[in-house]
Amino acid sequence: MKKNRYLLYLLLCGVMLYIALPEINLQAGGKEALFAGFWLFLALLVFAGNLAAFLYTPKKKAGTGSGKMGSNQKRKSRVYTG
């Protein structure tokens, strides 16, 4: 389920960059160029972060289906001293 969310965020970020890139003018001087540069930098950070999360999300393990707890899960034991 998380992979679908990361893929959606990647696509939305790509659409946002696709729409914004023709409007961004890095050749302009002053605050406009500074804003455009920071906006591009942050957009690329968002894209890179979601791409890394999408690629490195651990795969889901299939459940064993036997009882409440799987055979490879450990039970928590509590020791009360007093």
C-alpha positions in Angstrom: 0.0 0.0 0.0 2.9 2.4 0.8 4.5 1.8 -2.6 1.3 3.0 -4.3 1.3 6.2 -2.3 5.0 6.8 -3.1 4.3 6.2 -6.8 1.4 8.7 -6.7 3.6 11.3 -5.0 6.3 10.8 -7.7 3.7 11.2 -10.5 2.3 14.3 -8.8 5.7 15.8 -8.4 6.6 15.1 -12.0 3.4 16.8 -13.2 4.1 19.8 -11.0 7.6 20.0 -12.4 6.3 19.6 -16.0 3.9 22.4 -15.5 6.3 24.7 -13.7 9.5 24.4 -15.7 8.4 26.5 -18.7 7.3 29.3 -16.3 10.6 29.3 -14.3 13.1 31.9 -15.4 16.6 31.4 -13.8 18.0 34.1 -16.1 16.1 36.9 -14.4 17.9 38.8 -11.7 17.3 39.3 -8.0 14.6 37.7 -6.0 12.9 36.0 -8.9 15.9 33.9 -9.8 16.6 33.1 -6.1 13.0 32.0 -5.6 13.1 29.9 -8.8 16.3 28.2 -7.8 15.1 27.4 -4.3 11.8 26.1 -5.7 13.5 23.8 -8.1 15.9 22.6 -5.4 13.0 21.8 -3.1 11.0 20.1 -5.8 14.0 17.9 -6.7 14.5 17.0 -3.1 10.8 15.9 -2.8 11.2 13.9 -6.0 14.4 12.3 -4.8 13.0 11.5 -1.4 9.9 9.8 -2.8 12.0 7.9 -5.3 14.3 6.6 -2.6 11.3 5.6 -0.5 9.6 3.9 -3.4 12.8 1.9 -4.3 13.9 1.0 -0.8 10.5 0.1 0.8 10.9 -3.4 2.2 8.7 -6.0 0.5 5.7 -7.4 2.4 6.0 -10.9 3.8 3.2 -13.3 3.2 1.4 -14.4 6.3 1.4 -18.1 7.4 -2.3 -18.0 8.2 -2.0 -20.4 11.1 -3.7 -19.0 14.2 -3.2 -15.5 15.5 0.5 -15.5 15.5 2.8 -16.8 12.9 5.3 -19.6 13.7 8.3 -17.3 13.3 7.0 -14.5 15.7 8.1 -14.5 19.3 5.8 -14.0 22.2 6.5 -11.2 24.5 7.1 -12.3 28.0 6.9 -10.1 31.0 8.8 -10.7 34.2 7.6 -9.0 37.3 10.0 -8.8 40.2 9.0 -7.6 43.5 
